[in-house]
Amino acid sequence: MPPPPRLLLTTPRGRIMDHPRLTLAGRSGSRIRPPREDELIPLPEGSELFGLPGRRPVGFDARGRPRVVTGRRGSPVRAVAAFVAPAHTVGLLAAYRRLAGAPVLPLFAYAAVGFRDGRFYVAAARVDPDQRQDPAGFDPALIAARARDKAALYPNNRLWAHLIENCALTYGCPAARNLALGRYEAPLPTARTCNAACLGCLSLQPEDSPVCVTQPRLTFTPFPEEVAEVAASHLETAPRAVVSFGQGCEGEPLLGAELLEESIRLIRGRTPRGTVNLNTNGSRPEVVARLARAGLDSIRVSVNSLDPGTYAAYYRPRGYSLEKVLDSVRVMKRAGKFASLNLLYLPGVTDTPAEVERVGRFAAETGLDLIQLRNLNIDPDYYFQAVGPPPREEPLGLAAMMARLKDLAPDLRFGYFNPSLDPEA
């Protein structure tokens, strides 16, 4: 058994160092513990390291006792966390002591990360082998060249211009970059408004919010013809083609029922190829039924919990309930379509026995096809202040949680991305 990774910290000037005596600690809910060896992987390419302001690193000494590192007088140190690359789910959060007055962290996931034998190791797991967003697959020069060529094909399409100029070339959105490259899953943002006020919304926050947006919201509503032009051109030619309504840079697409329904009909009027998917909060199951009849192939419904109180405290829904959300999954399955649950994973919360039982029973009841294990991007302390303290139950951990869910729903799959359902694509 190799020695545990050493604790990381940053100096006031931002230099990342490993501690000479303390080893890595991780956080699960309110618990601090060392990661097991089977919970660690080499830091994936494309991940980022963060120094956490107002937070002192916590590690374990040789006797297994947690220790807070304060640094020398006048030279305080900061805790370090990793934001892991797509297709990976964080198993343990970074452990630290939060100081009074510390700022709320931006909307990222903060994984425990340490250093051993010349490499960084992170408490995470790859939950999807799909390489569609692996950094090695993105050549900036090729993306820019392909983007220019495609922009010239549709000079009057506002959605196409937005996806190429803003999303692919300015913000580096992986889905938009894949659109430019003509492959895999492409985004179809359409919604400017929302019927939820999610605590961790990526695209819109109140003026007095302590967090800033990371994906500014769409500023126009595209016409169905614009949506269909983008979608059909992608579906007609891309390998493993998927187009998805519902992106981080927009509100809730179900609020534009007519736009979505007409867009889907136009898309399917042009091509039967590929997969038309909807990422959604699932708030309007009656609209989901209409879209399924129009030609929607799959749906991904996002939840942080299947406990109604916990769900409402994070999503802060307006005019709908968790039961409506779950009904959207039921509607799709009754229509013979593909349904995923985007289970926003937070260690020590999502993997508690009670939560796992709720999710597993729902998966078995509905015939849910897939759980996408995406990280809940939020400062965990900010989350617990709003939602309530972490459960007291002993968490299972990511791997044991997945195993238990498979016991409850044997046909259930796990992943990170929306799959292409068309074998001809």
Secondary structure, DSSP 8 states (H G I E B T S, - for coil): -----EEEEE-TT--EEEEEEEEE-EEETTEEE---GGGEEE--TT-EEEEETTEEEEEE-TTS-EEE--EETTEE-EEEEEE--TTEEESSEE-EEE-TT-----SS--B-EEEETTEEEEEEEE-----TT-GGG--HHHHHHHHHHHHHH-TT-HHHHIIIIIIIIIS--HHHHHHHHT-SEEEE---S--SB--TT-SS---TT-SS--SS----S---HHHHHHHHHHHHHH-TT-EEEE--TTS--GGGGHHHHHHHHHHHHHH---SEEEEEE----HHHHHHHHHHT--EEEEEES-SSHHHHHHHH-BSS--HHHHHHHHHHHHHTT-EEEEEE-B-TTTTTSHHHHHHHHHHHHHHT--EEE--B--S-HHHHHHHH-S--SS----HHHHHHHHHHH-TT-EEESS-----TT-
